Amino acid sequence: MSSVADWRPRLLRRFRRWAQANFPLPYPVRVYLRPPAKLPGMLGYFEFNEDEMRGLIVISNVLTRDSFLDTCCEEWAHARTAYLCDREEDPHHGVFWAEYGRIVGASREHQW
């Protein structure tokens, strides 16, 4: 019997391929699903390693489909704009919101 959560890994792979094709990143990014206990108070997060020029996106594995896609879009927008702010700055700056809007708009046009 199939688990309800089975769709999340497949959708995450599809999202990553779609996002990289339409909103490419200039550095490698690993993307993982994790239980909420590993993301206290968050639906997802992005970490950028400036020394290695690599990124990490983590998404909660219990989100609804719409929240899941929205969180993927947000973290991908962070990955595309992370180099534009210092670590002490708020990562939700104007360029981030513009990029997030572009990604969400394109995502809503895509047939998932």
N, CA, C and O of each residue as an XYZ file, in Angstrom:
448
protein
N       0.840     -1.179      0.000
C       0.000      0.000      0.000
C       0.881      1.236      0.000
O       1.912      1.262      0.671
N       0.494      2.241     -0.731
C       1.279      3.462     -0.915
C       1.059      4.445      0.236
O      -0.058      4.594      0.734
N       2.115      5.098      0.643
C       2.045      6.099      1.708
C       1.613      7.447      1.137
O       1.903      7.760     -0.018
N       0.923      8.240      1.946
C       0.506      9.577      1.528
C       1.720     10.441      1.206
O       1.655     11.287      0.315
N       2.820     10.241      1.915
C       4.010     11.074      1.732
C       4.808     10.709      0.483
O       5.781     11.391      0.163
N       4.423      9.656     -0.227
C       5.189      9.223     -1.392
C       5.321     10.291     -2.475
O       6.300     10.278     -3.221
N       4.376     11.204     -2.582
C       4.416     12.213     -3.641
C       5.493     13.274     -3.406
O       5.962     13.883     -4.367
N       5.890     13.509     -2.173
C       6.817     14.609     -1.886
C       8.201     14.426     -2.507
O       8.704     15.368     -3.119
N       8.838     13.269     -2.383
C      10.155     13.124     -3.032
C      10.079     13.291     -4.551
O      10.957     13.907     -5.156
N       9.029     12.741     -5.164
C       8.885     12.879     -6.621
C       8.666     14.329     -7.020
O       9.272     14.820     -7.972
N       7.791     15.014     -6.278
C       7.522     16.413     -6.597
C       8.769     17.268     -6.359
O       9.028     18.203     -7.117
N       9.535     16.960     -5.326
C      10.764     17.711     -5.075
C      11.750     17.530     -6.219
O      12.379     18.503     -6.634
N      11.907     16.320     -6.740
C      12.797     16.087     -7.890
C      12.302     16.853     -9.114
O      13.086     17.482     -9.825
N      10.991     16.793     -9.350
C      10.421     17.537    -10.493
C      10.627     19.032    -10.329
O      10.997     19.724    -11.278
N      10.386     19.536     -9.108
C      10.575     20.969     -8.868
C      12.030     21.355     -9.116
O      12.299     22.359     -9.775
N      12.953     20.583     -8.605
C      14.369     20.914     -8.760
C      14.771     20.953    -10.235
O      15.458     21.881    -10.663
N      14.354     19.965    -11.009
C      14.666     19.965    -12.448
C      14.050     21.180    -13.142
O      14.701     21.840    -13.951
N      12.784     21.467    -12.816
C      12.103     22.608    -13.410
C      12.791     23.923    -13.020
O      13.046     24.769    -13.877
N      13.084     24.086    -11.748
C      13.696     25.325    -11.263
C      15.088     25.524    -11.866
O      15.438     26.638    -12.257
N      15.874     24.468    -11.943
C      17.223     24.598    -12.498
C      17.159     24.948    -13.987
O      18.013     25.682    -14.485
N      16.163     24.433    -14.696
C      16.009     24.743    -16.122
C      15.531     26.172    -16.343
O      15.948     26.824    -17.301
N      14.660     26.663    -15.467
C      14.051     27.986    -15.653
C      14.691     29.096    -14.838
O      14.652     30.260    -15.236
N      15.273     28.751    -13.711
C      15.905     29.718    -12.804
C      17.221     29.115    -12.306
O      17.355     28.790    -11.127
N      18.187     28.970    -13.211
C      19.414     28.235    -12.867
C      20.223     28.903    -11.761
O      20.209     30.121    -11.584
N      20.921     28.054    -11.035
C      21.835     28.507     -9.982
C      23.264     28.390    -10.495
O      23.580     27.464    -11.242
N      24.124     29.317    -10.103
C      25.513     29.269    -10.575
C      26.416     28.360     -9.744
O      27.626     28.316     -9.967
N      25.840     27.641     -8.798
C      26.619     26.764     -7.924
C      25.742     25.559     -7.567
O      24.518     25.634     -7.681
N      26.349     24.458     -7.140
C      25.551     23.277     -6.789
C      24.760     23.476     -5.496
O      25.213     24.128     -4.556
N      23.568     22.893     -5.484
C      22.694     22.949     -4.307
C      22.138     21.553     -4.054
O      21.581     20.923     -4.954
N      22.292     21.082     -2.837
C      21.660     19.831     -2.413
C      20.286     20.163     -1.858
O      20.105     21.201     -1.220
N      19.321     19.291     -2.096
C      17.955     19.520     -1.646
C      17.486     18.274     -0.897
O      17.582     17.161     -1.412
N      16.975     18.469      0.332
C      16.551     17.361      1.176
C      15.179     17.601      1.774
O      14.767     18.742      1.982
N      14.477     16.513      2.047
C      13.254     16.526      2.846
C      13.627     16.092      4.250
O      14.403     15.152      4.429
N      13.077     16.773      5.250
C      13.371     16.422      6.641
C      12.098     16.542      7.476
O      11.189     17.293      7.121
N      12.031     15.803      8.583
C      10.867     15.924      9.475
C      10.864     17.285     10.182
O      11.918     17.900     10.344
N       9.695     17.752     10.598
C       9.585     19.062     11.246
C      10.498     19.240     12.456
O      10.922     20.362     12.734
N      10.807     18.188     13.171
C      11.688     18.301     14.339
C      13.067     18.811     13.955
O      13.762     19.397     14.785
N      13.474     18.595     12.703
C      14.788     19.064     12.230
C      14.724     20.505     11.717
O      15.752     21.094     11.382
N      13.511     21.071     11.657
C      13.307     22.444     11.183
C      12.407     23.186     12.154
O      11.358     23.683     11.743
N      12.771     23.280     13.420
C      11.854     23.882     14.392
C      11.435     25.301     14.000
O      12.264     26.187     13.794
N      10.124     25.477     13.908
C       9.582     26.797     13.596
C       9.703     27.204     12.141
O       9.417     28.353     11.805
N      10.121     26.296     11.263
C      10.301     26.636      9.846
C       9.633     25.590      8.965
O       9.447     24.440      9.364
N       9.277     26.018      7.759
C       8.776     25.082      6.755
C       9.922     24.594      5.870
O       9.845     23.530      5.255
N      10.979     25.393      5.823
C      12.155     25.061      5.034
C      13.232     26.091      5.300
O      12.978     27.114      5.936
N      14.439     25.823      4.813
C      15.514     26.811      4.929
C      16.557     26.595      3.852
O      16.641     25.530      3.240
N      17.349     27.632      3.638
C      18.468     27.593      2.700
C      19.725     28.010      3.445
O      19.716     28.979      4.204
N      20.802     27.274      3.223
C      22.118     27.632      3.766
C      23.086     27.738      2.612
O      23.081     26.905      1.705
N      23.923     28.772      2.647
C      24.925     28.984      1.607
C      26.307     28.895      2.232
O      26.597     29.592      3.205
N      27.149     28.051      1.687
C      28.526     27.914      2.140
C      29.407     28.706      1.182
O      29.710     28.248      0.080
N      29.815     29.895      1.609
C      30.617     30.779      0.757
C      31.998     30.198      0.465
O      32.542     30.414     -0.618
N      32.566     29.468      1.414
C      33.905     28.895      1.212
C      33.911     27.856      0.098
O      34.845     27.807     -0.702
N      32.886     27.038      0.045
C      32.812     25.975     -0.955
C      31.922     26.334     -2.142
O      31.851     25.580     -3.112
N      31.240     27.486     -2.074
C      30.293     27.903     -3.105
C      29.284     26.782     -3.384
O      29.121     26.322     -4.514
N      28.622     26.369     -2.312
C      27.601     25.319     -2.373
C      26.409     25.764     -1.535
O      26.544     26.583     -0.626
N      25.254     25.218     -1.850
C      24.065     25.526     -1.087
C      23.357     24.281     -0.607
O      23.603     23.176     -1.091
N      22.476     24.478      0.354
C      21.677     23.400      0.912
C      20.259     23.925      1.113
O      20.054     24.949      1.766
N      19.289     23.222      0.550
C      17.879     23.531      0.765
C      17.270     22.357      1.518
O      17.454     21.201      1.137
N      16.544     22.663      2.591
C      15.846     21.643      3.374
C      14.376     22.041      3.433
O      14.037     23.181      3.749
N      13.507     21.072      3.122
C      12.064     21.291      3.092
C      11.401     20.306      4.048
O      11.787     19.139      4.106
N      10.409     20.770      4.794
C       9.661     19.896      5.697
C       8.932     18.817      4.899
O       8.390     19.081      3.826
N       8.926     17.612      5.432
C       8.311     16.488      4.724
C       6.851     16.228      5.112
O       6.326     15.148      4.843
N       6.197     17.203      5.739
C       4.793     17.027      6.121
C       3.880     18.121      5.562
O       2.724     18.224      5.973
N       4.371     18.919      4.649
C       3.581     20.029      4.117
C       2.520     19.544      3.133
O       2.664     18.497      2.502
N       1.462     20.323      3.021
C       0.475     20.067      1.971
C       1.120     20.407      0.632
O       2.171     21.045      0.587
N       0.497     19.985     -0.438
C       1.070     20.195     -1.776
C       1.323     21.674     -2.054
O       2.409     22.033     -2.508
N       0.340     22.540     -1.791
C       0.504     23.969     -2.067
C       1.598     24.594     -1.196
O       2.418     25.366     -1.692
N       1.611     24.265      0.089
C       2.656     24.784      0.980
C       4.023     24.258      0.581
O       5.023     24.972      0.664
N       4.061     23.012      0.150
C       5.306     22.387     -0.283
C       5.896     23.144     -1.475
O       7.072     23.507     -1.460
N       5.081     23.382     -2.505
C       5.564     24.097     -3.685
C       5.941     25.530     -3.351
O       6.949     26.037     -3.844
N       5.143     26.189     -2.517
C       5.448     27.564     -2.133
C       6.776     27.639     -1.377
O       7.570     28.551     -1.605
N       7.016     26.689     -0.486
C       8.268     26.659      0.274
C       9.450     26.366     -0.647
O      10.517     26.961     -0.496
N       9.265     25.460     -1.594
C      10.332     25.193     -2.572
C      10.671     26.463     -3.349
O      11.845     26.766     -3.564
N       9.655     27.198     -3.764
C       9.890     28.460     -4.493
C      10.651     29.457     -3.630
O      11.583     30.111     -4.098
N      10.250     29.569     -2.367
C      10.920     30.523     -1.479
C      12.383     30.158     -1.277
O      13.254     31.025     -1.352
N      12.656     28.905     -1.024
C      14.048     28.519     -0.768
C      14.891     28.607     -2.041
O      16.083     28.907     -1.971
N      14.290     28.351     -3.193
C      15.029     28.510     -4.453
C      15.343     29.992     -4.683
O      16.424     30.330     -5.166
N      14.405     30.868     -4.341
C      14.663     32.312     -4.456
C      15.792     32.728     -3.518
O      16.620     33.564     -3.881
N      15.834     32.158     -2.324
C      16.959     32.433     -1.422
C      18.264     31.974     -2.054
O      19.271     32.678     -1.977
N      18.258     30.811     -2.674
C      19.471     30.288     -3.305
C      19.928     31.208     -4.438
O      21.128     31.383     -4.648
N      18.988     31.791     -5.160
C      19.348     32.674     -6.281
C      19.820     34.053     -5.818
O      20.484     34.758     -6.578
N      19.489     34.448     -4.590
C      19.829     35.809     -4.146
C      20.730     35.839     -2.916
O      21.007     36.920     -2.396
N      21.190     34.699     -2.437
C      21.965     34.630     -1.186
C      23.233     35.470     -1.242
O      23.620     36.065     -0.236
N      23.874     35.530     -2.378
C      25.139     36.253     -2.500
C      24.951     37.770     -2.479
O      25.938     38.505     -2.455
N      23.726     38.248     -2.487
C      23.464     39.692     -2.544
C      23.420     40.369     -1.178
O      23.342     41.595     -1.104
N      23.470     39.591     -0.093
C      23.406     40.215      1.229
C      24.459     39.609      2.146
O      24.898     38.473      1.966
N      24.846     40.403      3.132
C      25.769     39.921      4.154
C      25.019     38.993      5.098
O      23.789     39.004      5.146
N      25.756     38.202      5.836
C      25.136     37.261      6.775
C      24.297     37.980      7.829
O      23.310     37.428      8.314
N      24.674     39.188      8.183
C      23.951     39.936      9.214
C      22.688     40.592      8.674
O      21.827     41.000      9.455
N      22.561     40.702      7.365
C      21.405     41.342      6.756
C      20.198     40.416      6.738
O      20.331     39.193      6.793
N      19.016     41.023      6.660
C      17.792     40.245      6.497
C      17.800     39.639      5.094
O      17.898     40.381      4.116
N      17.700     38.320      4.965
C      17.726     37.713      3.630
C      16.449     37.976      2.825
O      16.386     37.651      1.639
N      15.439     38.559      3.463
C      14.195     38.897      2.761
C      14.249     40.352      2.294
O      13.454     41.186      2.728
N      15.191     40.641      1.412
C      15.369     41.993      0.864
C      14.556     42.137     -0.424
O      13.942     41.178     -0.890
N      14.558     43.321     -0.980
C      13.743     43.614     -2.160
C      14.024     42.712     -3.348
O      13.093     42.267     -4.019
N      15.291     42.435     -3.618
C      15.630     41.580     -4.758
C      15.127     40.150     -4.518
O      14.665     39.483     -5.443
N      15.224     39.690     -3.265
C      14.692     38.370     -2.938
C      13.202     38.309     -3.267
O      12.753     37.370     -3.924
N      12.428     39.307     -2.815
C      10.981     39.281     -3.033
C      10.652     39.341     -4.515
O       9.708     38.688     -4.961
N      11.407     40.107     -5.284
C      11.178     40.164     -6.731
C      11.446     38.798     -7.364
O      10.665     38.336     -8.196
N      12.529     38.162     -6.979
C      12.869     36.844     -7.522
C      11.846     35.803     -7.078
O      11.438     34.955     -7.873
N      11.437     35.860     -5.835
C      10.428     34.951     -5.321
C       9.137     35.088     -6.130
O       8.523     34.084     -6.493
N       8.730     36.311     -6.410
C       7.526     36.556     -7.210
C       7.641     35.971     -8.607
O       6.677     35.398     -9.115
N       8.794     36.104     -9.234
C       9.021     35.529    -10.566
C       8.894     34.011    -10.529
O       8.257     33.416    -11.399
N       9.500     33.386     -9.525
C       9.498     31.927     -9.430
C       8.097     31.405     -9.113
O       7.642     30.436     -9.722
N       7.413     32.044     -8.162
C       6.045     31.628     -7.820
C       5.128     31.782     -9.017
O       4.336     30.886     -9.310
N       5.225     32.916     -9.718
C       4.377     33.130    -10.887
C       4.591     32.058    -11.947
O       3.623     31.529    -12.494
N       5.824     31.736    -12.239
C       6.133     30.699    -13.221
C       5.672     29.327    -12.724
O       5.181     28.512    -13.505
N       5.830     29.079    -11.435
C       5.422     27.801    -10.863
C       3.917     27.596    -10.987
O       3.456     26.483    -11.240
N       3.169     28.647    -10.811
C       1.704     28.539    -10.891
C       1.225     28.293    -12.314
O       0.124     27.785    -12.521
N       2.051     28.653    -13.300
C       1.724     28.405    -14.696
C       2.077     26.977    -15.120
O       1.581     26.486    -16.134
N       2.931     26.318    -14.345
C       3.420     24.977    -14.676
C       2.430     23.912    -14.218
O       1.810     24.053    -13.163
N       2.281     22.865    -14.991
C       1.428     21.734    -14.613
C       2.219     20.759    -13.774
O       3.038     20.016    -14.314
N       2.009     20.736    -12.499
C       2.718     19.833    -11.614
C       1.998     18.520    -11.574
O       2.430     17.600    -10.879
